[in-house]
Every structure is written in C-alpha cells, then in structure tokens.
Amino acid sequence: MLPILIGEATKLMPYLMDQDKEYVTTIRFGVTTDTHDLSGRVVATAPVPTLTRDLLEAACRPLTGRLMQVPPMYSAVHHEGRRLYDLAREGIEVDRVPREVVVHSMTVDEVGETSAVVRIVCGKGTYVRVLACDLGAALGCGAAVERLRRTRVGGFEAGTAVSWDDVVQQDAQALWARVLPPESALSAWPAVHLDPMEVRRFAHGQPVDVTAHQVSGARFVRVHDGASALLGVGGVEADGKRVRPVRMLNADRSGTRVLPA
C-alpha cells in the first residue's frame, strides 16, 4: 500500500511518513540469508523447533517497544556517500550505527510448521527484515522474510486503496473522484479552525491564539479556515497558547484549480 500525494498535498509528505505503519509479513524459519529475506544468498540453515503461538508471542515481546536497530547491509542507508546495498553487492560490509526505532506491536496471525504470519505496527525507519532475523535468532534457528505487505500508513489502509489495475485502466475523471482531500493525510491530528481575521494573520506568517483544548498537547496541528479548507500545518508553541505557521497549502487562493489530465 503506497500513499500518493498530489499537488499542494505533497508538502505534507514528511508528516505522513512520520506516522505509524502496519505490515503483514510471512516469516520462514530455519534459514538465514544475507538480505534477511528469501531473495538473498543462504548463509545458514538450522532445524526449526516446534512452532506454537505461545512460543512465537514470547519471542516477539522483547522485540517491541523502543529498540536500537542496526540497518541491514541491503538497505538504502548512506555510508560515505554510497548506498549500503551498493557496497553489499560488491561484497563489502561496513559498520553501521544503530538507530532507535519503535515497534508498537507484533501480533502472530498464523502459525505453520516452518513459517508464521506476523502483523507488525511500527514507527518510521523500522526494518521488518531485521525484526524477522532477530526473531529467528531468538528461536535459535534463524529466519528470513518470505513475504511482506504494507497494509497501513497513518490513517490510510490497504482495504480502501485504489488497485493498480484501476490506476491503469480507469479514466482520469473516475480516478480524481477517488482522490481524498489533503487533510486526510493528517486525520489523527487535532484541528484548529480560524475566523477570517485569524486566517489573514496565519497566511501572512503570524501566530494565532489557541486554547489548550484545541491543541490537546500536540506538537503539530492542522489549521483550517471557517469553511474547513486546510490552510496548512501549525506548530504549537511551548506555552500551548499559540500556533505558528509551519507549512502552508494554497496560501494564494485567487487562482482557478486546474486538474492535470
């Protein structure tokens, strides 16, 4: 599942990518590869213990919460100006700096003889392949990802997504009818609605007054005008009493909206 932001909504991409993601992965036990998935070169095999839901859930628990995770060599992380996967393809392995990631949950959906389906909810920058490898190590047999599917990014879920067949086959008007408004990318955020005078101040880069109830302790809020149109992203100041403009959408609303063909 891949969210695609269009036009002014592309300004919201950094905020969307910071939101939690959900993956459903099939993990094959008893095999270890250099890529941590079954497309890689097998470096070790081992007998698989009798897999049960209780065994897998117990092994998953230490892999949730705030973790320090080492990026795999087959990743897009840069090292001295080069991608790690380019170095890995040349047979070069370098030290990688561990990064803090957040794994909210690992739920065992299915258990097979040598594999399991695990649903993972995690934060930005988490490598599911590394979690699979660590799970295999915890069971003493190794593991690699057999299949991986992203099912949610923030509030966007695969069940309501447009299929690739529809993207290719439907006409432009039919597709535009299914495009969601920009604020859907920030649906979990508190919303602040401004009166006309506050809209002018906000659009000119000035902070506006808010109440603690409006911002609910958030760092960022989505800011709307009186007609509920999204003006942009507001940053809540330290005292929680004002919101300053951080990223504006369609600040100049005098033009006519033209949809690309």
CORNORDA-V447910 format. One record per residue. N is the residue number from 1. SS is DSSP state (helix for helix, strand for strand, loop for the rest). Layout:
BEGIN
N;SS  N;SS
END
This chain:
BEGIN
1;loop  2;loop  3;loop  4;loop  5;loop  6;loop  7;helix  8;helix  9;helix  10;helix  11;helix  12;helix  13;helix  14;helix  15;helix  16;helix  17;helix  18;loop  19;loop  20;loop  21;strand  22;strand  23;strand  24;strand  25;strand  26;strand  27;strand  28;strand  29;strand  30;loop  31;strand  32;strand  33;strand  34;loop  35;loop  36;loop  37;strand  38;loop  39;loop  40;loop  41;loop  42;strand  43;strand  44;strand  45;strand  46;loop  47;loop  48;loop  49;loop  50;loop  51;loop  52;loop  53;helix  54;helix  55;helix  56;helix  57;helix  58;helix  59;helix  60;helix  61;helix  62;loop  63;loop  64;loop  65;strand  66;strand  67;strand  68;strand  69;strand  70;loop  71;loop  72;loop  73;loop  74;loop  75;loop  76;loop  77;loop  78;strand  79;strand  80;loop  81;loop  82;strand  83;strand  84;helix  85;helix  86;helix  87;helix  88;helix  89;helix  90;loop  91;loop  92;loop  93;loop  94;loop  95;loop  96;loop  97;loop  98;loop  99;strand  100;strand  101;strand  102;strand  103;strand  104;strand  105;strand  106;strand  107;strand  108;strand  109;strand  110;strand  111;strand  112;loop  113;loop  114;loop  115;strand  116;strand  117;strand  118;strand  119;strand  120;strand  121;strand  122;strand  123;loop  124;loop  125;loop  126;loop  127;loop  128;helix  129;helix  130;helix  131;helix  132;helix  133;helix  134;helix  135;helix  136;helix  137;helix  138;helix  139;helix  140;loop  141;loop  142;loop  143;strand  144;strand  145;strand  146;strand  147;strand  148;strand  149;strand  150;strand  151;strand  152;strand  153;strand  154;loop  155;loop  156;strand  157;strand  158;helix  159;helix  160;helix  161;loop  162;loop  163;loop  164;helix  165;helix  166;helix  167;helix  168;helix  169;helix  170;loop  171;loop  172;helix  173;helix  174;helix  175;helix  176;helix  177;loop  178;loop  179;loop  180;loop  181;loop  182;helix  183;helix  184;helix  185;helix  186;helix  187;loop  188;loop  189;loop  190;loop  191;strand  192;strand  193;strand  194;loop  195;loop  196;helix  197;helix  198;helix  199;helix  200;helix  201;helix  202;helix  203;helix  204;loop  205;loop  206;loop  207;loop  208;strand  209;strand  210;loop  211;loop  212;helix  213;helix  214;helix  215;helix  216;loop  217;loop  218;loop  219;loop  220;strand  221;strand  222;strand  223;strand  224;strand  225;loop  226;loop  227;loop  228;loop  229;loop  230;strand  231;strand  232;strand  233;strand  234;strand  235;strand  236;strand  237;loop  238;loop  239;loop  240;loop  241;loop  242;strand  243;strand  244;strand  245;strand  246;strand  247;strand  248;strand  249;loop  250;loop  251;loop  252;loop  253;loop  254;loop  255;loop  256;loop  257;loop  258;loop  259;loop  260;loop  261;loop
END
